[in-house]
Amino acid sequence: MAAISPTHLIWPGDADADAEAVGILDTLLQRLSEQFPRFLLISLYDLPTDERIEQDSPRLEKFRFVLGTSQAQPAREASDALATALEGICLDLRTAAVEPAEAVYAEPGVEATLERYPGVSHLSLGLPQVYRVPQTQRVYPQVFSALESSVFDALLHGFAAFVDATTPGPTTHPRTLGRSSFVHAALAADEALDTISRSFDFLLGVSPINSTQAFEQFMADKAAKPPVFRYRPLTVDVDEAKRAIYSVDLRAVEDPVLESVFSEKQHELDLQLTLLHARNTPNFRHASLMQYGGVDPDLLALAESVLTDLPAEAGNARTEVIGPPRIRHAAEALINEYRAASPDFAADVCIRDDIGPGLMVSGNALLISSATRMPAARLDALLQHEVSVHVLTCVNGRQQGLQVFGNGLAGYEGIQEGLGVFAEYLAGGLTRARLRLLGARVVAVQALLQGADFIETWRLLHHGHGFQPQSAFSIATRVHRSGGLTKDAIYLGGLAQVFAIVATGQDLTPFWCGKIAPHHVPIVDELRSRGILRPPLVQPQFLTRPTSLARIARIRAGAPFIEILRG
């Protein structure tokens, strides 16, 4: 607990160490008191364990804290805030109790030292050893980690109350009192996870390289034989990469917030590698559910509503169709606009022969399939999705000092794709056809999960929902690739999530700091308040357009989601 505090002193429990530590503490207080009149010192110690509890006993160690407080008013205010925060801790369905100590606990010699400094307030906190396996030196890892982070957060509330009691000015946010820089171990952990993340491209690894030829053969077979897809050889040794993932020592990070971020990323990389290892096997679909989830009833109802309420439009023979060279030119022009705003905006555009028709972002690179053909009217909206969201958040994230914000925090993809489609809406390019495509992806994922094979999914889309043969094939390919990938359901779900965020007036700025999930917003806010994260290098271009502001105003006015989409 002490080691993850920005200011701490730890020493072993023997007489020589006590004397040396007290001398160090005395020197620190003497030097600091020349500049600061008031201090808060919290002594942490372990409460004794109940020796009657055996290792296999159904009884658990009592979940209680013992809090001691000196008589100074700032100490009592800090103690009250700390006690309130501790009482809010729930661990494995157990709520903590806080008991008062008869006297403030202090290591030998500490109390006498503190008497020479009248500006020092002193608290002591006895920590329950509920994390320890009875009668052993082993710990329950999850309980240990959860207790560590929750108690540290409670201590920050105590610190903040002390600052407010002794310092005039605005109320102190507890989060601002955490570490204001990355320790070396955090940077090392980030670098190690970044190296592993860059060693493979997950989406390229699970996407077919022969989808154009497969469609031609599928139609030649009159849609009676399932297509045969081919995939790139893997560039990563899955077992070796997994060993590398879990060899990263997160305990040394000394920051519970960053430790949780890195731990989530470890498990996400592990799942992605599991998916790559399970390509074209029944296990792939099960691992996909763990990574992306399935289709909940509300999302399925929304998708079916989109397909029902927004029927297919008649084709327009006069629609101008453009190919890869023009798309690349427009993408490079947009990137140059961002580069003019900030020279550090580094991004690339390239045309590839080994991906299916469409656009794809890998890191800070926009990949354009050489088979891509698209209506010219869709170009701006699609580039706002791919460049102004996916590329921009990667570039912004890589400017944060931790590469994980550029690669993506665990679970970021749903809201990220939602922001991409939201960009299309604000740019005026979220067409009925595009919305139907997103709804069809959800329906196709649901069909997959209910046991439909490729041909059955294609027929559902083509005959059941009126999609053209090639569009139905493309959707079915994305959903059935590598054995069944449920990722495509997140686009429509993510869009609904973004609309809900905007409707309540919440700020989207945290989402431009890097690739994050909604549950990471408080983390981003905390790290920004601590001075660790920077504001976004650039903001999306589409946000400042007058038409975009009008569309945002309509969402905030409370118009129903489907009504807004209907236009």
N, C-alpha and C positions, 0 to 999 in steps of 0.2 A: 504494500500500500504506500509506504513512504517513497519507494524508488520511483513511482510514476508521478510523484508531485514535483513541480518545477523547482522547489526549494526543499531539500531534505538532508538529514544527517542520520546515518545508520552506523551502528558499531556492534561488535560481538559482546556477549555478556560475560566479561571478566573484569577484575579490578583494574588491571593496567589499561584496558580499553576504555573503561569508564572514565578514568582520570584524563586520558588523552582527549576523549570526546567532549568532556565538559570544558576542557581548555579551549578546544576549537569553538565550541558554542559561545564561550565567554568572549573570545576574540571577534567573532561574527557580530554579536550584539553590540560590542563596544564600537566597532567600525560603523555599523549600520545606524546606531543611535545618533551618530553625528549628523545624519541626514534625515532620518525618520523618527518621529517622536513615539509612535505606537507600533506594537508588534502583536501578532497572534502566534503562539506556539501550541501545537497539538501533539501530545505524546500518544503514540500508538503502541498497543501491547496486546498479546493474545490472552484471552480468557482461558482458564483451565478447562480441560475436557472432563467429562463424566467418565471416570474409570470403570464404572459398573456396566457401561455399554460395550458389549462384545462385537466382534467384527460382523457376525451374522445375525445380530439382534435386530428385531423390527423397530426398536426404539431409535430415535434420532437425537442428536445433540440439540440442546435447547437453542433456538434461534433468537438470541438476545444480544443487545449491545449495552455496555455500561459506560455512562457518560459522566465525567467529572468536570466541574466548572469552578474557576476562581470567582471572587466576589465582584470584580470590576464590571461595570455596566456593559461595556462592549463585549466582554466575555460572555455575559448572560445572553445578550442578543445573538451572538454567534452560536451559542449552545442551543437556543430555542430553534433557530433556523436549521441547525444540524440535526436536532432531534426530529423535527417535522419531516425532513428529507429521509432520515433513516426509517421512520415509521411507515413511509410509503414504499419501502422495498418489499417486493414479493418474490420469493425464490422457491421454485418447485412447489407452488401452491401454498407456501408458508409465508405469513406476514411477520415482519420483524417487530420485536418489542424493545423499547428503550428504557433502561432502568438507571436511576441516579446513583452515583458513587458517593460513598461517605466522605471521601476526600479525593482531590486531584492526584492521579497517579504520576509519579516522576521517577526516572532512573536515578541511581545514587549520585548525589552531587548537583543535580540539575536544579532542584528547588532552591538550594542556597545561592546558586549563581543567579537565578532569576530575581531574587530579593534585591540585588544591586541595581536592577533596571526597572524602575516604577512604571515605565510605559508598556511593559509586557503583560498581555493577558494570556492565561494558560488554561487549556482544555486537555482532558485526557479521554481517550476512546478505547475501551476494551472490545476486541473483535472476537466474535464467536468462531470456533473452529468447526463449523458445520461442513466445511469443505474437506475435512480429513477423514479418511477411512479409520474407524475405531481400532485402537490397539496397534496401529501401524504408522509408518512415516509416509504412506501413500496418500494421494488426494483424489477427489472426484474432479476431473478437469473442468467440466462444464460449470459445476457449482463454483469452483474456485474463480474462474474467469468472470462469471456473472456477478459474484460477490465483490470482486475487485473493482469492476467498472462502476457498479451501483454505489458502493461506498465512496469511491473517489468522487463521483458526481455529488454525493451528499456533502462531502468535505468542501467542495467548491461553493455550495450554498452557504455553509458556515463561514467561509472566508469572505464571501460577498457581503454577508450581514455585518461582519466585523468592519469591513471597509466603509460601509454605509454609516455605521455607528461612530466612526472616528474621522471621517473625511467629508467636508461639505461638497455639495455638487450633485449631479444626477445619480439616480440609482444604478448600482453596479450590476451588470449581468454576470452571473456565475461563470458562464463559459469563457469570458474574457480572461479569467485567471488561470487557465491552463497553459501548457507550454506554448511559447510564441515562436518556436523554430523546430525544425526536424532534427532529431538526434541522428548520429551516423547510422545507427542500426535501422532506423526507418528508411533512410535513403538506400541502404544496402538491400533491405527487403523489397523495396519498390523496384530497384534495378534487377534483382533476381527474378521477380515475377514478370517484369517487362520482357526480359530476355526469353523466358519460357513462352509468354504470350506471342511474341514475334516469331517464334520458331515454327508456327503453323498458322494457316488461315482457315478458320473453321468453315466459313460459308463456302469458300472455294473447294474445300476438301469434301463437302457433302453434296456439291452440285454437279450434275452431269456435264460432260464436255461434248456430248454429241446430240443435244436436244433437237437441233434443226434437222439433222439426218433422221433421228428417231421419229419425228413427226411425219416426215415424208413417207417413211416405211409404214407407219401406223395407218396413214390414209390409204396407202397402196394395199394394205391388208384389210381395207374397209372397216377399220376400227374393231376388228374381231380378234386381234392378237395383242397382248400387252407389249409395250415397247421394251427394248433392251437398252439400258443406259450404261455408259462407260464413265469411269471416274478417274481422276488423277491419282497416281501413286502418292502415298503419304510421304511428306517431307520430314516427319517427326517419328521418333521411336516412342511409342505411347508409354511403355513401362518406364523407360529412362526419364521421360518428361515428368511422369507422376512422382518418381522418386525425388526429382529435383524440386517439385512443388512443395513437398512436405519436408524437405531438408531446410527450408527457409525458417529461421528462428524468429517467430513473431513475438515471443516473450521479451525479447531484448528491445522492442520498439519503445517501451516505456510510455505509451500513450494509449489508453483504452479505446479512444475513438478510432485512431489509425489502425490499431490492432484488429478491431472489428471489421474495418474496411478491407484490410489485407486478408483476413480470415475468410470473409465472404468470397473474395476473388480467388483464393486458393480452391475453394470448393467448386466455384463456377468453372475454372480451368480444368479441374478434375473431371467434371461432368462433360465438358466439351471433348476432352480426350477419350472419355468412355464412349461418347457418341461416334467419334472417328474410328475407334477400335471395333465398334459394333456395326459399321456400315454394311448394309444389305443383309442384315440378319434380323430376326424377330425382336431381338433385344434393343434394337435401335429405337423403335417406337416407344418402348417403355422408358428408356433414358430420356427421350425427347419430352415426355410428359413431366419428368422430374425437372427438366431445364425450363420448359416454357409453359407447362400446365396444359389443361384441356380447354373445353368450351363450356362456360357456365350458362345456365338457362337464360339469363338476361341478355348476354351477348348473342346467343343464338336467336333469341326473339328479335333483337335489333337487326341482325343480319337478314333474317327472313322478312322483316318489315322493309328494309332497304330494297330487297329484290322484288317485293310485291308492290310497294308504293312508288317505286321509281322504275317503271318498265323501260325496256331497251328502246333507245332512240333509233329512228330510221337512219341508215347510213347516208353520208353526204359525199357524193362522187367528186365534188369540187374541192374537197379538203386537201390542202397542200401537205404532202408527205415529205419528210426530210430524213437524211441518213447520218452516219457517224461523223463525217467531216464538219458539217454545219453544227452538229451538237457539240463537238469538241471546241470549235471556234467560240461558240456562245459561252461555254463553260469557262474557257480561258479568260474571256472578257470579264465574267463575273468575278473570278478569282483575282484578276488584276484590280478590280474595284476594291476588294477587301485588302489587297496588298497596298493600294494607295492610302488606305486608312491606317494600315500598320505594315511596315516593311517585313515584320516577323511572320506574316501570314504565309506559311509555306505549304503549297499544295501542288499536286500533279494531275494531269489528265492523260489517259492513253486509251487507244483502241485495241481491243483484244479479240482474237479469233477463238479462244477456248472457253468462252462463257456464252450462255444462252442469250437470246434477244433481250435488250433492255440495258439499264444502267445499274452499276453496283459500286459501292464505296468500300475500299479496303484501307483502313488507316486514314491517311490524309490524301489518298489517291482516288480519283474518280475513274472507274473502268467502264468503257463503252463497248458493248458487243458489236463486232463488225456486221452482225446480222440485224442490227436495230433499224427499224423504220417506224416513224411516229408522226402524228399530226403536228405541224408547225405550231399550232395554237397551244399545244401542251408543253412546249419547250420551257418557257419561263417557269411555270409551276413546278415542273419536274426538277429543274436545276435548283430552285429554291429548296425543294425537299432534299436533294442529294448534297448540294454544295453548302447552302445556307444553314442546314441543320447538321447533317452527318459529318461533312468535312470540317465545318466551322467548330463544332464542339470537340472534335479531335484536336484541332490546332489550338484552340483555347485551353483545352485540358492539358496539353503537353507544355504549356507555359506556366503551369502551376507548381512546378518543382517536383511533383510526383507523377510519373508516367501513367499510373493507374487511372488518373482522371482523363487522360487522352485515349487510353485503350478501352475504358468503360468500367465503371463500378458494377458489381454483380447485380443482375436483374434490370439493367438500364434499358434494354432493347424495346420493351413495350411502350414506355413513354417516349423513347427516342423516335420510334416509327410513328407514334401518334403526333409528335411535334412535326415530323416530316409531312404528314398528310395535312396537318393544320396549316403548314406553310403553303401547301397547294391551295387550300381554301382561301387564305388571305390574299394570295396572288391571283385569285379569280380563276383558277384552273382546275378546281375540284369538280370535274364534270360528272354527269349522271353515269356515264360509262365507267369512270374511275371508281365511283362509290359502289356501283354494282360489282365491280371486280373485288373490292374489299369485302363486301358481303358474301360473295361467292367463295372467297378463301375460307371464311369462317364455316360456311356450310360444307365445304369440301373437307375441312379438318374434322368436323363432326361426323361426316360419312366415313372417313378413314377410321375414326375411333370406334365406330359401330360395325366395323368389319368389311367395309366396301373395298374392292380391289380397284386397280387403276381404271379398267374399262367401265366398271359401275360408276365410279366417280365422274369419268368423262361423260357418260350418258346422262347422269344427273344434271350436269352443268349445261350440256348441249341441248338435250331434249327437254329436260325439266325446267331450265331457267333461260333458255334462248341464247346461250352464248355461241358465237361462231366456233367452228371446229378447232381452229388454231388457238383461240383464246381459252377454250375449255381444256385443250391439251396442255397449254402453258400452266394453267392453275393446277391441274391434276399432277403435272410433273413436279411443281414446287412442293406440293403436299406429300406426294409419294416418294420423293427423292430419298435415296439411301435406305429406304425401308419404312419411311413415314415420319415426316417432320412437322410438328404441330405449331411451329413458329408463326406461320402465316395468319393465325387467328389474332395475333397481337396488334395488327394494324388498325382494324376497326375498333377494337377494345381500347387501344392507346389513344385514338382520336377522341372517343367519348370521354376518356379520362382527362385529356387536355381541355376539352370544352367545359368540363365540370370545374377544373381549376380556374379557368378564365372567368367563368360565370360568377364565381365567388369573389372575384377581384384580386386574387392572389397574384403575386409578382412572378413572372417567368424567368427573371434574371438568374436565379441559381442554376437553371437548366442550361444556361449558355456558358457556365464556368467550366464545363466538361460533360462527359457522358455519365449521367447519374440517374438513379431511380427516384421516385417520389419520396420514399422513406429516407433518402439521403439528404433531403433539403435541410433538416435541422443540423446535420453534420456539416454541410457546406456553410450554413449560417454561423455555426460555432467556429469553424476554422477561419472564416473571414473575420469574425470578431476578434480572434486571437492574433490576427495579422499574418496567418500562415498562407491562406489562399488570396489570390489577387482578383480584382474585378475582371470580367471577360475582356480578352484582348480586343475583340470586335463584337458588335451586336449584329444579329441578322438584318440584312437589308430590307426585307419585306415588312418588318415591324413598323417602319416609319412612313410607309405609303399612306396617303389620305384614304384610299379605298380600304386598306387594311384596318385603319383606325375605326372606320365606319362599321366594318364587319365585327370587330371586337366589341364595339358599343352595342350592337344588336344582341350578341351573346350575353353581355352583362345585363341587358334589359330583360332577360328571362325568357326569350323565345325558346320553344321546345327544340330539342336536338334534331329530330327528324324534320321539323318544319324549316329549320335553318338550312339543312342539307338539301331539302326540296327546292330551296331558292325562292 
